[in-house]
Each structure stands twice: as structure tokens, then as C-alpha cells.
Amino acid sequence: MNKSEIIDVISSKTGLTKKDTDLVIQSFVEVVTNTLVKGEEVVLTGFGTFSITERQARTGVNPRTLEKIQIAATKTPKFKAGAKLKEAVK
């Protein structure tokens, strides 16, 4: 399911226009992104938790040259499914 399909389904369920539904989805993504940038997590009880994971710097290998390279530390977003979501997918 892509974004436009999600907009169609939510719009039909809520009675909101597709334009308003798109604005709600964009706002949700923006709020989650900004919250993660601040280093905080977003918890949607029963659905899941969005958080940031830090990967430490490490040594890797370039597969073409087999040369060892240094991979910098980085932060990456993470989603952990909640109990209700896990149960629904079973």
C-alpha cells in the first residue's frame, strides 16, 4: 500500500477530504521526524515505538578492493512493533 492508497482509505473512513487527509499524514510524518531529531521517541500504545539507534564507528571492508575502511558512527531511525500490532499480524 502506498501513500495515495492510504489517503483514499483514511479519507473514506473519516469523511475528510483527500487534501485534508494528506495534510494530516504529512503533519504526522513531520511531527515524528522532528521528535526523533530532538532525540526523543514517539510511542503509539498498541501500535509501536519510533526511536533512534546509534551505530558505533567500525572497520569495514571495501568488497571491490578488499581494502579496510573506517565506517563513521551514525544514528538511524528504528520502529518496534507494539503488542496489538504483533497480535494482529499473526
C-alpha positions as CSV (number, residue, x, y, z in Angstrom):
1,M,0.0,0.0,0.0
2,N,1.4,3.4,-0.9
3,K,0.7,6.9,0.4
4,S,-2.1,7.7,-2.1
5,E,-3.9,4.4,-1.3
6,I,-3.6,5.2,2.5
7,I,-5.1,8.6,1.8
8,D,-8.0,7.0,-0.1
9,V,-8.8,4.6,2.7
10,I,-8.5,7.1,5.6
11,S,-10.5,9.7,3.7
12,S,-13.3,7.2,3.1
13,K,-13.3,6.1,6.7
14,T,-13.2,9.5,8.3
15,G,-15.2,11.6,5.8
16,L,-12.3,14.0,5.5
17,T,-11.3,15.3,2.0
18,K,-8.3,13.7,0.4
19,K,-6.5,17.1,0.7
20,D,-7.1,17.3,4.4
21,T,-6.2,13.6,4.9
22,D,-2.9,14.2,3.0
23,L,-2.2,17.2,5.3
24,V,-2.8,15.0,8.4
25,I,-0.4,12.4,7.1
26,Q,2.3,14.9,6.2
27,S,1.9,16.5,9.7
28,F,2.2,13.1,11.4
29,V,5.4,12.4,9.5
30,E,6.8,15.8,10.3
31,V,6.0,15.5,14.0
32,V,7.6,12.0,14.2
33,T,10.6,13.2,12.3
34,N,11.1,16.4,14.4
35,T,10.7,14.4,17.6
36,L,13.3,11.9,16.6
37,V,15.7,14.7,15.6
38,K,15.4,16.0,19.1
39,G,16.5,12.6,20.4
40,E,13.1,11.7,21.8
41,E,10.9,8.7,21.0
42,V,7.3,8.5,19.8
43,V,5.1,5.9,21.5
44,L,1.8,4.9,20.0
45,T,0.4,2.5,22.5
46,G,-0.6,-0.8,20.9
47,F,0.9,0.1,17.6
48,G,4.6,0.7,18.2
49,T,7.5,2.9,19.1
50,F,9.7,5.1,16.9
51,S,13.1,5.7,18.3
52,I,16.7,6.5,17.3
53,T,19.5,3.9,17.5
54,E,23.2,4.9,17.5
55,R,25.6,2.7,15.5
56,Q,29.2,2.9,16.7
57,A,32.1,3.6,14.3
58,R,33.6,0.4,13.0
59,T,36.0,-1.0,10.5
60,G,34.6,-2.4,7.2
61,V,36.0,-3.9,4.0
62,N,35.6,-2.5,0.5
63,P,34.3,-5.5,-1.4
64,R,36.0,-4.5,-4.7
65,T,39.5,-3.8,-3.4
66,L,39.3,-5.7,-0.1
67,E,40.8,-2.6,1.5
68,K,39.9,-1.9,5.1
69,I,37.9,1.3,5.6
70,Q,36.6,3.2,8.6
71,I,32.8,3.5,8.8
72,A,31.7,6.5,10.8
73,A,29.3,6.4,13.7
74,T,25.7,7.2,12.7
75,K,22.2,7.5,14.1
76,T,19.3,5.6,12.4
77,P,15.6,5.5,13.0
78,K,14.1,2.4,14.4
79,F,10.5,1.1,14.8
80,K,9.5,-1.5,17.3
81,A,6.0,-3.0,16.8
82,G,3.6,-3.0,19.8
83,A,1.8,-5.9,21.2
84,K,-1.6,-5.3,19.4
85,L,0.1,-4.9,16.1
86,K,2.1,-8.1,16.6
87,E,-1.0,-10.0,17.6
88,A,-3.0,-8.7,14.6
89,V,-0.3,-9.8,12.1
90,K,0.0,-13.3,13.5
